[in-house]
Amino acid sequence: MPMKLARHGRVKGYRPTHCQLQEIIEVAQKDFSDTSETHMFYSQGDFKITPTQVDKGKILPEHIEEIIKEAGSPDELNNLIFAISQDVPMQKVEIHVGFGDWTTYRVESDDQTWAYGRYYELTDKLLSDRSLYAKFRASQPEILKEGTDNKWRTTSWEVAKDWRELSMAVATSFPWWPLVASGVFGFTIAAYAASPGNSAIDIQDHKQALQDVHDLHAHASALIILVTLYIITLYAYRRWLASWLRSKVVLKEPLVMPQFSFRGRKSDAVGLASFYVAAFTLIVAVVTVIIT
């Protein structure tokens, strides 16, 4: 009797479009018979939305459209489950998009070659359809450790590199540069102020450092507020970046302005409050430093 093989994997930040969702489902149910047992539903709290008359066969584009319509044509589907299985030959595929950062998937079959092949196909497709931020922030997929229920480990995977990922890495790290530069500047001033040195250049640098220390001390209160609020702003910025790691089906691209409104259903109230308070006080602090 052949040994059954099951492979569990997950990727972070899988954010397919409507079209890409159809593509991953086509990959998942390829080679299955028309009499396969199929399930697909979208969860809204305790309420589950399923297409009608899809217990047998395959999921078709009209079934996905039905779920979207019944859900009220939302901007996203963040808790979508798809499963297909058959007995002869024994094959089963499950995909769970969200809720949260992860999209988990499972391939099972008594044909190990088929199971490995389908697992690799799904992994490649899931990785390629992630958000650009997730591609460099969490580049590798994870697999479930054998003999465990909830312990995952990162697995090596050859991922095609894209120049846009490097650009994203540089762009998202830019807001941290002023904080790092301020720290280096402060350390340098402290070093020169603590040691007068022997040469004429060292003595001149020492005098300049003392003058800088005097200027900083004169604006100490405003600078402390400035740095504190900048850190709060970075906190809000990190929460915004974390939202791009969430797995969900993106049906409509979000508009820019509604993302800064507390009325939005998907708004991060904590992040927005931190951003607005910090941004306002940051402007006040900067103006105070300039004036004084």
Summary of the structure (lengths in Angstrom):
residues: 292
radius of gyration: 26.7
end to end distance: 83.6
largest distance: 88.9
contacts: 811
relative contact order: 0.14
helix: 51%
strand: 20%
